[in-house]
Amino acid sequence: MMNTVATKPFDGQKPGTSGLRKKVPVFQQPHYAENFIQSIFDSLDDFAGKTLVIGGDGRYHNREVIQTAIRMAAANGFGRVLTAQGGLLSTPAASHLIRKNGAFGGIVLSASHNPGGPHGDFGIKYNASNGGPAPEKITDRIYECTRVIGTYKISDAAPVDLDRAGTVKVDGMTVEIVDPVSGYSALMQTLFDFDAIRDLIKSGFTLRFDAMSAITGPYAKRILEDMLGAAPGSVVNAVPLPDFGGHHPDPNLVHAKELYDLMMSPKGPDFGAASDGDGDRNLIIGKNQFVTPSDSVAMLAANAHLAPGYAKGLAGIARSMPTSCAADRVAEKLGIKCYETPTGWKFFGNLLDAGLATICGEESAGTGSNHVREKDGLWAVLLWLNILAKRRQSVADIVKQHWQEFGRNYYSRHDYEEVDADAANAMMADLRARLPKLKGEKAGSLTVSAADDFAYHDPVDHSDTAKQGVRVIFDDGSRIVYRLSGTGTAGATLRVYIEKYDAKNLGLETQSALYDLIAFAGNAAQIKQRTGRAKPSVIT
């Protein structure tokens, strides 16, 4: 039976491509999740009888909202819902499921790399029919709907048994529950040389994958252990838990320190990797060799031809503006274009849909390709393994040879988390006002040659996106970038990106190589005075 429930507008805030993110208790308020889901439906046209994918990363409150979304999809006229056993879908797997089945779109429940649990974070976002995050025109409509919503539609059907694969009916709508891993693993086999990776592992090559008690655990165990022959236990923290086992499921050197320490020890395996809460980010560490996400994008692009799915070459590379320029040097050698976009996978999606780019990456540990329309952590791990299987060199040797050939971009990101939002916005406004005065200032031996607020003209849809981050560029190509991130649920996160190019690869320690630029970055923006923070929360 279908019901129409009276409600009223709510403080949904304007969702970005990452959707609406709030603390779990906020989503547990009466009508809150329902209002946002109905606002998604109200912003869409012509979906009657069509297919909707619904799934999430298994964090606390995931199952409850999946049941709600299924009943609301039925009441709003969808013909079929595709979901996974347990409701567990990594974000890239959800993108693949949308694309493979020609779905109208998908509702993805995740707060990405943010902590989970009863007092942790929760999120809902909408992905379009290409499998990628909704474009701004849709997120704008969703926001407008949240401001005027008066009712929502929901079925009073009994809950669906999410743990049993098969097909059931909810008020005439078909609900199909599928194995979450099989379709994704089949896709990976079309891209990578599984036989070569198996042979590498049989030769004695060892690996450790930390799933961080998050969504990629079942995917990694099936693919790395069952299909590729990695030793049992190679995948750790493999069971997705509602609170991620107390982990902060962000694959960086702070939250994956145990893995880092293992890889830097004599007992460490040959290859280490981790992924995040919803499976779209990755961390790559070889024995005694951490690979920065920016370098990883460049190195994957330079070696992608070794994998069957990319043997014909790349159409182009795309990187987010704060990501280091290492990929630009690879693109130049390959004779292809490297696109510099604002942060946000929707910009990559346009390039991928238009066939202008094949591999995309962000410094925030997100890397992907044209196989889906989301970044994909396990995909990056498998491409690294394919490269290692073909080159039969260590990660450290591949990194060093890359730096010898292309030069090295020393690169670091300094995050100031949960900064007072008003103070952070005031700091950025003042910095923007002072940009013309920065030209000619010194950072050690370097001189500021330009300073701007990055703006992007999309070559596909011809939209313009302004105020995407302050860039300070030096005479040797070194850069400092300042951005406020919207991925958290409390306060603001100030991200400062520092980059220096070294053509000779002098072998310096990163923070030492960047010392003058780091000092300049703090002084130019008056970070300590404005935020009260004497040092970053996280350095990567």
FINUDREN-322842 format. One line per 8 residues: number of its first residue (from 1); their letters; for each residue x, y, z of C-alpha. Coordinates in nm, 2 decimals. Layout:
BEGIN
NUM	a	X/Y/Z; ...;
END
This chain:
BEGIN
1	mmntvatk	0.00/0.00/0.00; 0.13/0.34/-0.09; 0.12/0.63/0.16; 0.17/1.00/0.12; 0.32/1.15/0.44; 0.29/1.51/0.53; 0.63/1.68/0.60; 0.79/2.02/0.57;
9	pfdgqkpg	1.12/2.17/0.44; 1.44/2.08/0.62; 1.79/2.20/0.67; 1.93/1.97/0.40; 2.20/2.22/0.29; 2.30/2.23/-0.07; 2.44/1.89/-0.17; 2.76/1.86/-0.38;
17	tsglrkkv	2.85/1.57/-0.59; 2.93/1.39/-0.27; 2.57/1.43/-0.17; 2.43/1.52/0.17; 2.65/1.43/0.47; 2.55/1.47/0.83; 2.60/1.29/1.16; 2.40/0.97/1.20;
25	pvfqqphy	2.17/1.12/1.47; 2.07/1.39/1.22; 1.97/1.12/0.96; 1.78/0.93/1.24; 1.55/1.22/1.30; 1.19/1.15/1.19; 1.14/1.22/0.81; 1.49/1.34/0.76;
33	aenfiqsi	1.62/1.07/0.52; 1.28/1.04/0.36; 1.27/1.41/0.29; 1.61/1.40/0.11; 1.52/1.09/-0.09; 1.19/1.23/-0.20; 1.37/1.55/-0.30; 1.60/1.34/-0.52;
41	fdslddfa	1.29/1.18/-0.69; 1.11/1.52/-0.72; 1.42/1.66/-0.90; 1.41/1.38/-1.17; 1.18/1.33/-1.47; 1.06/1.03/-1.67; 1.17/0.75/-1.44; 0.84/0.56/-1.42;
49	gktlvigg	0.90/0.19/-1.47; 1.28/0.23/-1.48; 1.56/0.07/-1.28; 1.72/0.23/-0.98; 2.04/0.10/-0.81; 2.05/0.13/-0.43; 2.34/0.04/-0.20; 2.59/0.16/0.04;
57	dgryhnre	2.92/0.11/0.22; 2.77/-0.08/0.52; 2.83/0.20/0.77; 2.59/0.24/1.07; 2.23/0.32/0.96; 2.29/0.17/0.61; 2.04/-0.11/0.62; 1.76/0.11/0.76;
65	viqtairm	1.79/0.37/0.49; 1.82/0.11/0.21; 1.48/-0.03/0.33; 1.34/0.32/0.33; 1.47/0.40/-0.02; 1.33/0.07/-0.16; 0.98/0.14/-0.02; 1.00/0.50/-0.15;
73	aaangfgr	1.12/0.39/-0.49; 0.81/0.16/-0.52; 0.58/0.44/-0.41; 0.73/0.68/-0.66; 0.69/0.45/-0.96; 1.02/0.29/-1.03; 0.98/-0.05/-1.20; 1.29/-0.22/-1.06;
81	vltaqggl	1.55/-0.17/-0.78; 1.88/-0.34/-0.80; 2.07/-0.39/-0.47; 2.33/-0.62/-0.33; 2.33/-0.88/-0.06; 2.35/-0.70/0.28; 2.30/-0.38/0.08; 2.68/-0.37/0.05;
89	lstpaash	2.80/-0.19/-0.26; 3.13/-0.01/-0.30; 3.09/0.32/-0.48; 3.27/0.20/-0.79; 3.07/-0.12/-0.79; 2.75/0.08/-0.77; 2.87/0.28/-1.07; 2.94/-0.04/-1.26;
97	lirkngaf	2.60/-0.18/-1.17; 2.42/0.13/-1.30; 2.62/0.13/-1.63; 2.59/-0.25/-1.69; 2.22/-0.26/-1.63; 2.13/0.06/-1.81; 1.98/0.19/-1.49; 1.81/0.53/-1.47;
105	ggivlsas	2.04/0.62/-1.18; 2.14/0.52/-0.83; 2.12/0.61/-0.46; 2.45/0.56/-0.29; 2.47/0.56/0.08; 2.81/0.66/0.20; 3.02/0.93/0.37; 3.33/0.80/0.19;
113	hnpggphg	3.64/0.80/0.41; 3.47/0.97/0.71; 3.43/0.77/1.04; 3.12/0.56/1.10; 2.92/0.43/1.40; 2.62/0.56/1.60; 2.77/0.90/1.63; 2.97/0.89/1.31;
121	dfgikyna	2.90/1.02/0.97; 2.63/0.92/0.71; 2.56/1.03/0.36; 2.32/1.00/0.07; 2.41/1.09/-0.29; 2.25/1.04/-0.63; 2.44/0.90/-0.93; 2.31/0.96/-1.28;
129	snggpape	2.26/0.71/-1.56; 2.63/0.73/-1.67; 2.72/0.59/-1.32; 2.88/0.91/-1.20; 2.79/1.17/-0.94; 2.49/1.38/-1.03; 2.58/1.70/-1.23; 2.53/2.04/-1.06;
137	kitdriye	2.20/2.10/-1.25; 2.05/1.80/-1.06; 2.21/1.88/-0.72; 2.07/2.23/-0.76; 1.73/2.09/-0.82; 1.75/1.85/-0.53; 1.84/2.15/-0.30; 1.55/2.35/-0.43;
145	ctrvigty	1.31/2.06/-0.36; 1.43/2.03/0.00; 1.33/2.39/0.05; 0.97/2.34/-0.06; 0.89/1.97/0.01; 0.55/1.92/0.17; 0.49/1.54/0.14; 0.68/1.22/0.06;
153	kisdaapv	0.56/0.89/-0.08; 0.64/0.56/0.08; 0.51/0.20/0.07; 0.42/0.03/0.39; 0.54/-0.31/0.26; 0.74/-0.54/0.48; 1.12/-0.51/0.49; 1.31/-0.69/0.22;
161	dldragtv	1.55/-0.97/0.32; 1.87/-0.81/0.20; 2.08/-1.11/0.28; 1.92/-1.35/0.03; 2.01/-1.32/-0.34; 1.71/-1.34/-0.56; 1.40/-1.14/-0.67; 1.11/-1.02/-0.46;
169	kvdgmtve	0.82/-0.78/-0.52; 0.74/-0.46/-0.32; 0.40/-0.33/-0.42; 0.45/-0.44/-0.78; 0.81/-0.32/-0.81; 1.07/-0.58/-0.87; 1.36/-0.58/-0.62; 1.66/-0.78/-0.74;
177	ivdpvsgy	1.93/-0.87/-0.48; 2.26/-0.96/-0.64; 2.61/-1.08/-0.53; 2.79/-0.75/-0.49; 3.13/-0.89/-0.60; 3.07/-1.11/-0.91; 2.99/-0.83/-1.16; 3.28/-0.61/-1.04;
185	salmqtlf	3.53/-0.90/-1.05; 3.42/-0.99/-1.40; 3.48/-0.63/-1.51; 3.83/-0.64/-1.36; 3.92/-0.95/-1.55; 3.85/-0.77/-1.88; 4.10/-0.50/-1.78; 4.39/-0.68/-1.62;
193	dfdairdl	4.61/-0.98/-1.69; 4.50/-1.21/-1.41; 4.73/-1.49/-1.53; 5.03/-1.27/-1.51; 4.94/-1.15/-1.16; 4.88/-1.52/-1.05; 5.23/-1.61/-1.18; 5.38/-1.32/-0.99;
201	iksgftlr	5.22/-1.43/-0.67; 5.32/-1.80/-0.73; 5.68/-1.68/-0.77; 5.68/-1.58/-0.40; 5.56/-1.22/-0.43; 5.37/-1.12/-0.11; 5.11/-0.86/-0.04; 4.90/-0.70/0.23;
209	fdamsait	4.57/-0.53/0.16; 4.40/-0.34/0.45; 4.03/-0.31/0.39; 4.00/-0.10/0.71; 3.69/-0.30/0.81; 3.51/-0.13/0.53; 3.34/-0.21/0.20; 3.63/-0.34/-0.01;
217	gpyakril	3.70/-0.64/0.22; 3.47/-0.89/0.04; 3.58/-0.76/-0.30; 3.95/-0.79/-0.21; 3.93/-1.13/-0.05; 3.74/-1.27/-0.36; 3.98/-1.12/-0.61; 4.32/-1.11/-0.44;
225	edmlgaap	4.30/-1.43/-0.24; 4.04/-1.65/-0.41; 4.10/-1.56/-0.78; 4.47/-1.44/-0.78; 4.61/-1.68/-0.52; 4.74/-1.44/-0.25; 4.79/-1.63/0.07; 4.50/-1.65/0.31;
233	gsvvnavp	4.51/-1.35/0.55; 4.67/-1.13/0.29; 4.35/-0.92/0.31; 4.32/-0.79/0.67; 4.02/-0.61/0.84; 3.82/-0.77/0.56; 3.47/-0.78/0.72; 3.27/-0.45/0.67;
241	lpdfgghh	3.16/-0.33/1.01; 2.90/-0.05/1.09; 3.16/0.14/1.28; 3.46/0.03/1.07; 3.59/-0.15/1.38; 3.68/0.18/1.53; 3.91/0.26/1.24; 3.90/0.60/1.06;
249	pdpnlvha	3.87/0.44/0.71; 4.08/0.70/0.53; 4.39/0.53/0.36; 4.66/0.78/0.45; 4.98/0.76/0.65; 4.80/0.86/0.97; 4.51/0.62/0.97; 4.69/0.34/0.79;
257	kelydlmm	5.00/0.37/1.01; 5.01/0.00/1.10; 5.04/-0.09/0.73; 5.30/0.18/0.67; 5.51/0.06/0.97; 5.49/-0.30/0.84; 5.60/-0.20/0.49; 5.89/-0.01/0.63;
265	spkgpdfg	6.01/-0.31/0.84; 6.23/-0.60/0.74; 5.93/-0.83/0.77; 5.71/-0.64/0.54; 5.57/-0.80/0.22; 5.66/-0.68/-0.13; 5.34/-0.48/-0.18; 5.10/-0.30/0.05;
273	aasdgdgd	4.77/-0.13/-0.02; 4.46/0.00/0.15; 4.12/0.14/0.06; 3.86/0.36/0.23; 3.51/0.35/0.36; 3.33/0.32/0.03; 3.61/0.17/-0.18; 3.69/0.46/-0.40;
281	rnliigkn	4.03/0.57/-0.26; 4.36/0.39/-0.24; 4.70/0.38/-0.06; 5.00/0.23/-0.23; 5.31/0.13/-0.04; 5.60/-0.09/-0.17; 5.87/-0.23/0.05; 6.03/0.08/0.20;
289	qfvtpsds	5.86/0.29/-0.06; 5.55/0.50/-0.01; 5.39/0.62/-0.34; 5.22/0.96/-0.31; 4.87/0.96/-0.48; 4.99/1.23/-0.72; 5.29/1.01/-0.82; 5.07/0.71/-0.84;
297	vamlaana	4.84/0.87/-1.10; 5.15/0.96/-1.32; 5.31/0.61/-1.28; 4.99/0.43/-1.36; 4.94/0.64/-1.67; 5.30/0.58/-1.78; 5.26/0.20/-1.75; 4.89/0.15/-1.82;
305	hlapgyak	4.98/0.00/-2.16; 5.10/-0.31/-1.98; 4.74/-0.40/-1.89; 4.51/-0.55/-2.16; 4.24/-0.30/-2.10; 4.48/-0.01/-2.18; 4.71/-0.17/-2.43; 4.59/0.05/-2.72;
313	glagiars	4.70/0.36/-2.53; 4.53/0.65/-2.35; 4.31/0.91/-2.50; 4.42/1.16/-2.23; 4.49/1.20/-1.86; 4.30/1.42/-1.62; 4.40/1.54/-1.28; 4.24/1.77/-1.03;
321	mptscaad	4.40/2.11/-1.00; 4.56/2.05/-0.65; 4.71/1.72/-0.77; 5.08/1.75/-0.86; 5.19/1.82/-1.21; 5.37/1.48/-1.24; 5.10/1.35/-1.47; 5.15/1.65/-1.70;
329	rvaeklgi	5.50/1.53/-1.78; 5.38/1.18/-1.86; 5.11/1.32/-2.09; 5.36/1.53/-2.27; 5.59/1.23/-2.34; 5.29/1.02/-2.46; 5.18/1.30/-2.69; 4.83/1.33/-2.52;
337	kcyetptg	4.66/1.60/-2.33; 4.65/1.64/-1.96; 4.34/1.81/-1.84; 4.35/2.02/-1.51; 4.00/2.02/-1.35; 3.84/2.14/-1.03; 3.82/1.88/-0.75; 3.52/1.66/-0.80;
345	wkffgnll	3.47/1.34/-1.01; 3.19/1.49/-1.21; 3.44/1.70/-1.41; 3.63/1.38/-1.49; 3.30/1.21/-1.59; 3.24/1.47/-1.86; 3.59/1.40/-2.01; 3.55/1.02/-1.98;
353	daglatic	3.20/1.03/-2.14; 3.34/1.24/-2.43; 3.63/1.00/-2.48; 3.89/1.28/-2.41; 4.05/1.10/-2.11; 4.11/0.74/-2.00; 4.29/0.77/-1.66; 4.20/1.03/-1.40;
361	geesagtg	4.33/1.10/-1.05; 4.32/1.32/-0.75; 4.58/1.39/-0.48; 4.33/1.28/-0.22; 4.40/0.91/-0.32; 4.13/0.88/-0.58; 4.23/0.72/-0.91; 4.02/0.57/-1.18;
369	snhvrekd	3.96/0.52/-1.55; 3.69/0.50/-1.81; 3.57/0.16/-1.68; 3.33/0.33/-1.44; 3.25/0.69/-1.35; 3.38/0.70/-1.00; 3.73/0.67/-0.86; 3.81/0.31/-0.78;
377	glwavllw	4.05/0.20/-0.50; 4.08/-0.17/-0.58; 4.11/-0.10/-0.96; 4.43/0.11/-0.88; 4.57/-0.18/-0.67; 4.51/-0.43/-0.95; 4.67/-0.20/-1.21; 4.98/-0.17/-0.99;
385	lnilakrr	4.99/-0.55/-0.95; 4.96/-0.59/-1.33; 5.25/-0.35/-1.38; 5.46/-0.53/-1.12; 5.38/-0.86/-1.28; 5.49/-0.74/-1.62; 5.80/-0.54/-1.52; 5.91/-0.78/-1.25;
393	qsvadivk	6.06/-0.50/-1.05; 6.00/-0.37/-0.70; 5.77/-0.07/-0.64; 6.08/0.12/-0.52; 6.27/0.05/-0.85; 5.97/0.15/-1.06; 5.94/0.48/-0.86; 6.31/0.56/-0.89;
401	qhwqefgr	6.32/0.49/-1.26; 6.01/0.71/-1.31; 6.18/1.00/-1.13; 6.50/0.95/-1.33; 6.30/0.97/-1.65; 6.05/1.24/-1.57; 6.20/1.42/-1.27; 6.04/1.43/-0.93;
409	nyysrhdy	5.75/1.65/-0.80; 5.81/1.68/-0.42; 5.46/1.71/-0.29; 5.27/1.73/0.04; 4.92/1.81/0.16; 4.87/1.98/0.50; 4.52/1.94/0.64; 4.38/2.16/0.91;
417	eevdadaa	4.07/1.97/1.01; 3.75/2.10/1.18; 3.86/2.46/1.17; 3.60/2.72/1.26; 3.42/2.77/0.93; 3.37/3.14/0.96; 3.74/3.19/1.04; 3.84/2.97/0.75;
425	nammadlr	3.62/3.15/0.50; 3.74/3.49/0.62; 4.10/3.38/0.58; 4.03/3.26/0.22; 3.85/3.59/0.14; 4.14/3.79/0.27; 4.39/3.58/0.08; 4.20/3.62/-0.25;
433	arlpklkg	4.20/4.00/-0.19; 4.57/4.00/-0.15; 4.66/3.79/-0.45; 4.80/4.07/-0.67; 5.04/4.18/-0.39; 5.19/3.83/-0.36; 5.36/3.85/-0.70; 5.74/3.91/-0.65;
441	ekagsltv	5.75/3.78/-0.29; 6.02/3.53/-0.20; 6.02/3.18/-0.06; 6.39/3.11/-0.01; 6.54/3.14/-0.36; 6.20/3.11/-0.53; 6.00/3.41/-0.65; 5.62/3.42/-0.69;
449	saaddfay	5.55/3.47/-1.06; 5.17/3.44/-1.05; 4.88/3.40/-0.81; 4.52/3.34/-0.90; 4.19/3.18/-0.80; 4.15/2.88/-1.03; 3.86/2.88/-1.27; 3.76/2.60/-1.52;
457	hdpvdhsd	3.59/2.61/-1.85; 3.45/2.26/-1.92; 3.55/2.16/-2.28; 3.25/1.92/-2.30; 2.94/2.10/-2.16; 3.11/2.45/-2.18; 3.01/2.53/-1.82; 3.23/2.76/-1.61;
465	takqgvrv	3.33/2.69/-1.26; 3.50/2.97/-1.05; 3.67/3.00/-0.71; 3.81/2.65/-0.70; 4.12/2.72/-0.50; 4.39/2.98/-0.46; 4.71/2.91/-0.65; 5.05/3.07/-0.58;
473	ifddgsri	5.29/2.98/-0.86; 5.67/3.03/-0.84; 5.92/3.10/-1.11; 6.04/2.74/-1.13; 5.69/2.59/-1.15; 5.66/2.52/-0.78; 5.31/2.57/-0.64; 5.11/2.63/-0.33;
481	vyrlsgtg	4.74/2.57/-0.34; 4.48/2.66/-0.07; 4.13/2.50/-0.06; 3.85/2.45/0.18; 3.71/2.10/0.16; 3.35/2.01/0.19; 3.39/1.64/0.26; 3.36/1.66/0.64;
489	tagatlrv	3.05/1.71/0.86; 3.19/1.94/1.13; 3.35/2.28/1.07; 3.58/2.33/0.77; 3.89/2.15/0.65; 4.16/2.38/0.52; 4.39/2.20/0.27; 4.72/2.34/0.17;
497	yiekydak	4.91/2.17/-0.11; 5.28/2.23/-0.16; 5.47/2.12/-0.46; 5.83/2.16/-0.59; 5.97/2.01/-0.91; 6.32/1.86/-0.91; 6.44/1.76/-1.25; 6.75/1.59/-1.11;
505	nlgletqs	6.58/1.38/-0.84; 6.83/1.49/-0.57; 6.68/1.24/-0.32; 6.58/1.48/-0.05; 6.33/1.41/0.23; 6.00/1.56/0.12; 5.92/1.80/0.40; 6.28/1.92/0.40;
513	alydliaf	6.27/1.98/0.02; 5.95/2.18/0.07; 6.07/2.37/0.38; 6.08/2.72/0.24; 5.74/2.68/0.06; 5.58/2.54/0.38; 5.69/2.84/0.57; 5.57/3.08/0.30;
521	agnaaqik	5.23/2.90/0.28; 5.17/2.96/0.65; 5.28/3.32/0.65; 5.10/3.42/0.33; 4.76/3.30/0.45; 4.83/3.38/0.82; 4.70/3.03/0.91; 4.80/3.03/1.27;
529	qrtgrakp	4.67/3.38/1.34; 4.34/3.31/1.15; 4.27/2.96/1.27; 4.46/2.92/1.59; 4.63/2.61/1.45; 5.01/2.60/1.49; 5.04/2.29/1.28; 4.83/2.07/1.05;
537	svit	4.61/1.79/1.18; 4.74/1.55/0.91; 5.04/1.57/0.67; 5.04/1.34/0.37;
END
